Amino acid sequence: MKSEVLAVEGWRKVVHFIDDQSGLNAIIAVHDATLGPGCGGCRIYPYASFEAGLEDVKNLSRGMTYKNALGGIPFGGGKAVIFADPKTDKTPEMLRAFGAAVDHLEGLYYTAEDSGVTEADLAMIRSVTPYAAGMEDKGVGGNPSPFTARGVWRGMQAAARAKFGAETLKDLTVSILGVGAVGMELARLIHEEGGRLVVADVNPTAMKEAVERFGAETSTPEDAIALDVDIFAPCALGGSLRQDSVERMQAKIVAGAANNQLKTPDMDQKLHDRGVLYCPDYVINAAGVISVGLEILGTWATEEMNRRIDKIGDRLSEIFERAQAENTPTGAVADKMALEVISKGAKSGVKSTSAA
């Protein structure tokens, strides 16, 4: 296997791995390791170019730095991408080669699930390296998707209280863009609370399931953000909140599970100016990585996970109150709070447990 350390300013370490025998072409990026080893999932996706994959892994790993800081777990921000189509290119050999790449970093990065990676894939990666988590073992840990969905649901409730004075999501209409593992579970929780659903996905089978199980209406992915609904929940790939789509938005709340929802940082201010309450993505979708973090630390327990998930709503309420008091976009407030946590950790002498 060939590896090349890429010079990326502001990142702790970015490494490009190529293994000709297995077909692996991957980048592992650790953005910050002040609070501990980088921790974040691996995404398998057929990027159009190397530059597109590098930009994605940079954005994702930076988001994990903030997510882990506000999630209260002692990990920095890390992420990995594999250049491949998970439906046609993924092989056991490729996964084991990726495990060897993770192991090459000697604990600087812990990997977990993301788009294109399953719990079974992680088990294969784990056969090569101990630095992989997100697998259920005797009722502990496992697929983080249900935890992520529950955290988004709690965050959505907090946003509804702040924006509408509503105690529940009953009779509110939510447009969900992306009904994969997280989006479908989120739809279930909203439906059981009495909320109304509109779903959009490139997968017609997933949309059909949501219609049959929850009585959801359907939309196209292009129109999901422009519907006359109360809440827009982006739960697919990132970048749905961009100049043209935000201008079409009618929802008063954005609360979804997707990473990197803002196509450009200025969309945070744009949403604020339009009176849209934005739930910063790395705050509302943090439950999955919190589960992975507790699994790595050996402190995972159902009661602790439920407590942590419930605190996501509390943390968002704190962000909303601070944003209102300062007349500042919620994303900027969340960033400031995350940096305060990291700065405090640096001043207290917190050191990464990983290798240099």
Secondary structure, 3 states (H helix, E strand, C coil): CEEEECCCCCCCEEEEEEECCCCEEEEEEEEECCCCCEEEEEEEECCCCHHHHHHHHHHHHHHHHHHHHHHCCCCEEEEEEEECCCCCCCCHHHHHHHHHHHHHCCCCEEEECCCCCCHHHHHHHHCCCCCECCCCECCECCCCHHHHHHHHHHHHHHHHHHHHCCCCCCCCEEEEECCCHHHHHHHHHHHHCCCEEEEECCCHHHHHHHHHHHCCEECCCCCHHHCCCCEEEECCCCCCECHHHHHHCCCCEECCCCCCCECCCCHHHHHHHCCCEECCHHHHCCHHHHHHHHHHHCCCCHHHHHHHHHHHHHHHHHHHHHHHHHCCCHHHHHHHHHHHHHHHHHHCCCCCCCCC
